[in-house]
Amino acid sequence: MRKIIFHINSLEQGGAERVITNLAHQFAAEGYEVYIATEWYAENEFRIDKSITRVHVGLNAEEEGKGRIAKLRIREKRLRAFIKKVRPDVVVAFCHKANYRAITAALGTGIPVIVSVRTDPVGHYDKWDDKIQIPLLFPRAAGCVFQTEGQRDFFPVKVQRKSRIILNPLNNKYLDIPKPETRVKEVVQSGRLVDFKNQLMLIRAFDKVHQKHPDYVLKIYGGDSRDGTKELLEQLIAERKAEAYVFLMGASDSLERQLVNASVFAFSSDWEGLPNALLEAMALGLPIVSTDCPCGGPRTVIQDGVNGLLVPIKDEDAMAEGICRLIENPELAERLGSKARDIRKIANSKAVFEQWQDYIESVCRH
């Protein structure tokens, strides 16, 4: 029976954390001995089954007051001690600092490390210390999982050659929702209220849509990231006197029912990894207008004019035009939405797990 250690900062509810939690459960169900090593406990975390061992390898309360370098060394030392104790067949790390930490902690142990990049490398892996650590550490990883070609192509060729591109797995609750008989006059979006998702641009674009189609409303579902975006959105809605047709709906656990009969799903991000919200909208068969944002997440799953529409980032006129095109051409909208549902064939949890399992097994064999 193989042993796997997954390493990530915490299990706080987010895209990478959801993927790692799902994978851990699937590997455990297949008979693997699974551990999740985290640096801290967050307030709102994904739950894990008792078949998975969760271990804290981060700082204690006294160590939190130490300097940056001292804390870095403690974290690496603690993870290394855990790796040497468990002697797993492989360590799988997710996200920026956890990737570096896992490679460093496993040096000299003979245990392979697979790292996984979950965001746009530009702006996240291009600081001065990244320019030192990437060429020094990433080639020492046994493998790397990317979500898009854009992510992969950012890294050294040596890393690219031993990498795989694997999509995020869809939550099963989005897979069996029937197509609605009729669509309501709503344009929807789901995702945290956060600056890079550029819901401000979406509201400005929808203001133009509303001038042509005053019977349509915009509903934005998502929790407050507390970066000030929610307040800016509320201010813009008030300035445009749009309270009667633009609504901030808050977070929801039943999006599969609330989104499915909308007329358009509008995705407005300036950058993303591979956004779960977009995959979920596709699985529901929604007609989609999406920004063609780096590092290529939307372009990885959407073929413009075939299963959705792609528009340039930060272009409210193009976004408004795309939304109006789908509103005014319901046959086109339904054709794109029906084709979008095909994402379920390649991004269901079983298909994604099998790709991860195949890659991990290939790394272990070598």
Wavefront OBJ file of the C-alpha trace (Angstrom):
o trace
v 0.000 0.000 0.000
v 1.485 3.318 -1.052
v 1.767 6.280 1.295
v 1.097 9.844 0.139
v 1.686 13.091 1.999
v -0.253 16.061 0.635
v 1.182 19.397 1.757
v -0.638 22.736 1.713
v -0.784 25.713 4.078
v -4.282 24.960 5.401
v -7.610 23.447 4.371
v -9.407 26.803 4.335
v -12.209 26.683 1.798
v -10.705 27.654 -1.546
v -10.057 26.142 -4.956
v -6.690 24.461 -4.280
v -7.810 23.280 -0.865
v -10.950 21.726 -2.335
v -8.940 19.842 -4.949
v -6.434 18.504 -2.436
v -9.229 17.459 -0.044
v -11.078 15.616 -2.818
v -7.921 13.877 -4.008
v -7.048 12.818 -0.473
v -10.442 11.177 -0.030
v -10.253 9.433 -3.388
v -6.769 8.038 -2.756
v -7.836 6.892 0.706
v -10.860 5.126 -0.817
v -8.482 3.317 -3.196
v -6.494 1.948 -0.259
v -3.630 4.442 -0.117
v -2.340 5.589 3.272
v -2.999 9.311 3.085
v -1.652 12.186 5.180
v -2.318 15.917 4.887
v 0.417 18.074 6.412
v -0.649 21.678 6.974
v 0.950 24.779 8.450
v -2.067 26.081 10.331
v -5.767 25.538 11.052
v -8.085 28.026 9.390
v -11.491 29.197 10.563
v -13.590 27.774 7.730
v -11.996 24.544 6.523
v -13.012 21.572 4.412
v -13.768 18.517 6.507
v -11.763 15.333 6.078
v -12.656 11.726 6.796
v -11.106 9.766 9.661
v -9.366 7.580 7.090
v -7.021 10.530 6.401
v -4.382 11.640 8.922
v -4.152 15.424 9.323
v -0.885 16.620 10.863
v 0.185 20.113 11.964
v 3.749 20.852 10.817
v 3.635 24.621 11.272
v 4.647 27.012 14.010
v 3.474 27.003 17.596
v 2.280 30.163 19.353
v 5.728 31.031 20.746
v 7.432 30.624 17.376
v 5.053 33.022 15.631
v 7.016 35.936 17.096
v 10.322 34.913 15.546
v 11.906 36.513 12.479
v 11.058 35.572 8.900
v 14.166 33.457 8.252
v 13.877 31.674 11.587
v 10.229 30.808 10.913
v 11.093 29.599 7.421
v 13.716 27.213 8.810
v 11.398 25.911 11.524
v 8.664 25.156 8.996
v 11.067 23.304 6.688
v 12.643 21.406 9.578
v 9.271 20.316 10.938
v 8.012 19.147 7.554
v 11.280 17.323 6.905
v 11.013 15.510 10.244
v 7.489 14.391 9.375
v 8.535 13.201 5.917
v 11.407 11.186 7.383
v 9.092 9.703 10.016
v 6.361 8.592 7.604
v 8.660 7.699 4.674
v 5.924 8.197 2.052
v 6.231 7.039 -1.530
v 5.607 10.608 -2.684
v 4.936 14.117 -1.365
v 2.410 16.199 -3.311
v 2.500 19.939 -2.596
v -0.005 22.579 -3.660
v 0.592 26.330 -3.995
v 3.471 28.764 -3.896
v 5.314 28.579 -0.569
v 4.241 25.008 0.122
v 5.855 23.961 -3.177
v 9.228 25.441 -2.231
v 8.945 24.104 1.321
v 8.195 20.544 0.239
v 11.099 20.374 -2.230
v 13.535 21.767 0.349
v 12.282 19.538 3.167
v 12.618 16.377 1.063
v 16.152 17.065 -0.199
v 18.422 14.103 0.488
v 15.603 11.820 1.644
v 15.190 10.031 -1.682
v 11.459 10.739 -1.562
v 10.011 12.270 -4.746
v 8.058 15.517 -4.609
v 5.360 16.596 -7.044
v 4.537 20.298 -6.931
v 1.367 21.886 -8.271
v 0.895 25.449 -9.522
v -2.650 26.727 -8.988
v -2.555 30.361 -10.098
v -1.167 32.707 -12.734
v 2.634 32.602 -12.338
v 2.898 36.213 -13.493
v 2.535 38.248 -10.344
v 2.910 35.211 -8.081
v 6.098 33.429 -9.146
v 8.130 36.347 -10.513
v 9.449 38.171 -7.447
v 13.197 38.425 -6.809
v 13.207 35.425 -4.467
v 11.195 33.354 -6.977
v 13.869 34.042 -9.580
v 16.346 32.378 -7.235
v 14.177 29.539 -5.959
v 12.562 28.397 -9.218
v 15.794 27.493 -11.076
v 17.316 26.167 -7.869
v 14.414 24.083 -6.532
v 11.819 23.302 -9.210
v 14.169 21.130 -11.327
v 14.708 19.017 -8.172
v 11.004 18.147 -8.045
v 10.119 14.767 -9.500
v 7.198 16.332 -11.340
v 4.848 19.282 -11.581
v 1.119 19.532 -12.250
v -0.200 22.574 -14.055
v -3.763 23.544 -14.974
v -2.954 25.351 -18.220
v -0.273 25.585 -20.876
v 0.238 29.224 -19.888
v 1.277 28.173 -16.392
v 3.555 25.435 -17.696
v 5.329 27.611 -20.253
v 6.353 30.125 -17.568
v 8.715 27.607 -15.953
v 12.072 26.204 -17.114
v 12.027 23.676 -19.957
v 13.462 21.038 -17.630
v 10.372 21.403 -15.439
v 7.986 21.432 -18.405
v 9.343 18.126 -19.717
v 8.370 16.215 -16.574
v 5.009 17.922 -16.017
v 1.340 17.159 -16.630
v -1.646 19.422 -17.263
v -4.633 18.232 -15.217
v -7.941 20.072 -14.897
v -9.684 20.753 -11.615
v -12.328 18.163 -10.710
v -15.966 19.205 -10.762
v -18.065 18.830 -7.664
v -20.468 15.932 -8.306
v -23.490 18.067 -7.473
v -23.035 19.965 -10.757
v -23.045 16.850 -12.952
v -26.654 15.675 -12.957
v -28.617 18.918 -13.032
v -31.174 18.753 -15.876
v -31.352 21.451 -18.513
v -34.013 24.043 -17.637
v -37.138 24.173 -19.786
v -37.056 27.968 -19.794
v -34.462 30.544 -18.826
v -35.073 33.532 -16.582
v -33.925 36.999 -17.518
v -30.842 36.945 -15.331
v -27.129 37.351 -15.990
v -25.165 35.658 -13.216
v -21.662 35.306 -11.864
v -20.256 33.294 -8.976
v -16.969 33.810 -7.153
v -15.508 35.715 -4.254
v -15.880 39.479 -4.229
v -12.206 40.236 -4.800
v -10.331 42.762 -6.908
v -8.858 40.476 -9.585
v -12.290 39.040 -10.472
v -13.148 42.567 -11.629
v -16.825 42.565 -10.817
v -16.598 46.357 -11.092
v -16.047 45.984 -14.839
v -18.926 43.516 -15.032
v -21.332 45.960 -13.379
v -20.266 48.751 -15.746
v -20.727 46.397 -18.694
v -24.129 45.251 -17.476
v -25.235 48.869 -17.104
v -24.885 49.070 -20.898
v -26.730 45.768 -21.331
v -29.554 47.035 -19.127
v -30.017 50.092 -21.345
v -30.865 47.757 -24.248
v -32.570 45.066 -22.186
v -34.150 46.733 -19.132
v -36.015 43.555 -18.160
v -32.740 41.722 -17.320
v -30.972 41.760 -13.950
v -27.432 40.927 -12.826
v -26.893 38.669 -9.809
v -23.377 38.230 -8.397
v -22.966 35.319 -5.980
v -19.918 35.230 -3.714
v -18.607 35.892 -0.261
v -16.734 38.992 0.850
v -12.940 38.633 0.611
v -12.614 41.694 2.875
v -10.167 43.411 0.523
v -12.532 46.376 0.049
v -14.067 45.084 -3.182
v -17.548 44.631 -1.753
v -17.634 48.248 -0.608
v -16.482 49.451 -4.045
v -19.174 47.373 -5.717
v -21.852 48.757 -3.409
v -20.599 52.274 -4.125
v -20.721 51.731 -7.893
v -24.230 50.274 -7.702
v -25.358 53.331 -5.754
v -23.630 55.753 -8.146
v -25.312 54.106 -11.143
v -28.641 53.928 -9.273
v -28.635 50.255 -10.180
v -30.116 48.851 -6.972
v -33.176 47.586 -8.855
v -31.215 45.476 -11.355
v -27.777 44.651 -9.862
v -27.711 42.425 -6.795
v -24.889 41.152 -4.588
v -26.322 37.815 -3.482
v -23.640 36.731 -0.996
v -22.133 33.270 -0.677
v -24.261 30.219 -1.418
v -24.028 26.434 -1.033
v -26.736 25.760 -3.618
v -25.406 27.459 -6.744
v -26.250 24.419 -8.846
v -29.928 25.298 -8.325
v -29.643 29.087 -8.295
v -27.591 29.497 -11.478
v -28.884 26.779 -13.764
v -31.796 28.629 -15.404
v -29.998 31.960 -15.951
v -29.698 33.340 -19.473
v -25.966 34.140 -19.316
v -23.018 33.406 -17.039
v -20.546 36.311 -17.211
v -16.972 35.702 -16.055
v -14.932 38.895 -15.693
v -11.577 38.028 -14.075
v -8.345 39.824 -14.991
v -6.336 36.673 -14.165
v -7.008 33.219 -12.762
v -5.570 29.746 -12.541
v -8.299 27.404 -13.723
v -11.463 28.844 -12.145
v -13.829 26.314 -10.588
v -16.753 28.720 -11.009
v -16.294 28.659 -14.782
v -16.105 24.857 -14.917
v -19.269 24.622 -12.809
v -21.150 27.037 -15.065
v -20.124 24.956 -18.081
v -21.263 21.738 -16.401
v -24.670 23.346 -15.809
v -24.919 24.135 -19.518
v -25.010 27.893 -19.066
v -24.344 30.176 -22.047
v -21.029 31.813 -21.090
v -19.176 35.021 -21.833
v -15.703 34.952 -20.276
v -12.636 37.142 -20.289
v -9.696 35.452 -22.005
v -7.579 36.008 -18.937
v -4.039 34.831 -18.209
v -2.721 32.267 -17.564
v -5.185 30.758 -20.024
v -7.709 29.063 -17.767
v -10.824 30.045 -19.753
v -9.067 29.347 -23.083
v -8.109 25.882 -21.829
v -11.770 24.855 -21.606
v -13.609 27.328 -23.871
v -13.338 27.413 -27.647
v -14.651 30.800 -28.725
v -17.930 30.472 -30.579
v -18.170 26.730 -29.941
v -18.921 26.300 -26.236
v -18.771 29.895 -25.051
v -17.584 33.386 -25.943
v -14.170 34.820 -25.053
v -13.586 38.568 -24.725
v -10.491 40.621 -23.799
v -9.827 41.353 -20.141
v -10.898 44.736 -18.699
v -13.003 45.479 -21.808
v -16.476 46.411 -20.613
v -17.697 47.151 -24.137
v -16.705 43.665 -25.334
v -18.284 42.087 -22.254
v -21.517 44.039 -22.792
v -21.546 43.102 -26.479
v -21.032 39.418 -25.641
v -23.846 39.387 -23.097
v -26.207 41.158 -25.512
v -25.274 38.730 -28.283
v -26.383 35.779 -26.167
v -29.533 37.523 -24.942
v -30.529 38.470 -28.473
v -29.640 35.092 -30.024
v -31.228 32.437 -27.796
v -30.554 29.661 -30.314
v -26.826 30.484 -30.288
v -26.896 30.699 -26.491
v -28.493 27.268 -26.153
v -26.085 25.741 -28.651
v -23.061 27.101 -26.779
v -24.516 26.048 -23.429
v -25.258 22.527 -24.607
v -21.720 22.138 -25.918
v -20.297 23.553 -22.672
v -21.871 20.665 -20.756
v -19.345 18.336 -22.400
v -16.832 19.536 -19.788
v -18.411 16.911 -17.524
v -16.784 14.166 -19.598
v -13.213 15.306 -18.904
v -13.486 17.164 -15.600
v -15.617 14.823 -13.502
v -13.933 13.736 -10.277
v -13.298 10.166 -11.479
v -11.574 11.260 -14.691
v -9.401 13.815 -12.892
v -8.496 11.370 -10.112
v -7.412 8.762 -12.652
v -5.067 11.305 -14.266
v -3.553 12.184 -10.890
v -3.229 8.518 -9.949
v -1.557 7.655 -13.241
v 0.920 10.528 -12.870
v 1.730 9.769 -9.233
v 2.238 6.094 -9.993
v 4.540 6.934 -12.901
v 6.608 9.200 -10.643
v 6.797 6.529 -7.927
v 7.915 3.882 -10.412
v 10.782 6.062 -11.586
l 1 2 3 4 5 6 7 8 9 10 11 12 13 14 15 16 17 18 19 20 21 22 23 24 25 26 27 28 29 30 31 32 33 34 35 36 37 38 39 40 41 42 43 44 45 46 47 48 49 50 51 52 53 54 55 56 57 58 59 60 61 62 63 64 65 66 67 68 69 70 71 72 73 74 75 76 77 78 79 80 81 82 83 84 85 86 87 88 89 90 91 92 93 94 95 96 97 98 99 100 101 102 103 104 105 106 107 108 109 110 111 112 113 114 115 116 117 118 119 120 121 122 123 124 125 126 127 128 129 130 131 132 133 134 135 136 137 138 139 140 141 142 143 144 145 146 147 148 149 150 151 152 153 154 155 156 157 158 159 160 161 162 163 164 165 166 167 168 169 170 171 172 173 174 175 176 177 178 179 180 181 182 183 184 185 186 187 188 189 190 191 192 193 194 195 196 197 198 199 200 201 202 203 204 205 206 207 208 209 210 211 212 213 214 215 216 217 218 219 220 221 222 223 224 225 226 227 228 229 230 231 232 233 234 235 236 237 238 239 240 241 242 243 244 245 246 247 248 249 250 251 252 253 254 255 256 257 258 259 260 261 262 263 264 265 266 267 268 269 270 271 272 273 274 275 276 277 278 279 280 281 282 283 284 285 286 287 288 289 290 291 292 293 294 295 296 297 298 299 300 301 302 303 304 305 306 307 308 309 310 311 312 313 314 315 316 317 318 319 320 321 322 323 324 325 326 327 328 329 330 331 332 333 334 335 336 337 338 339 340 341 342 343 344 345 346 347 348 349 350 351 352 353 354 355 356 357 358 359 360 361 362 363 364 365 366
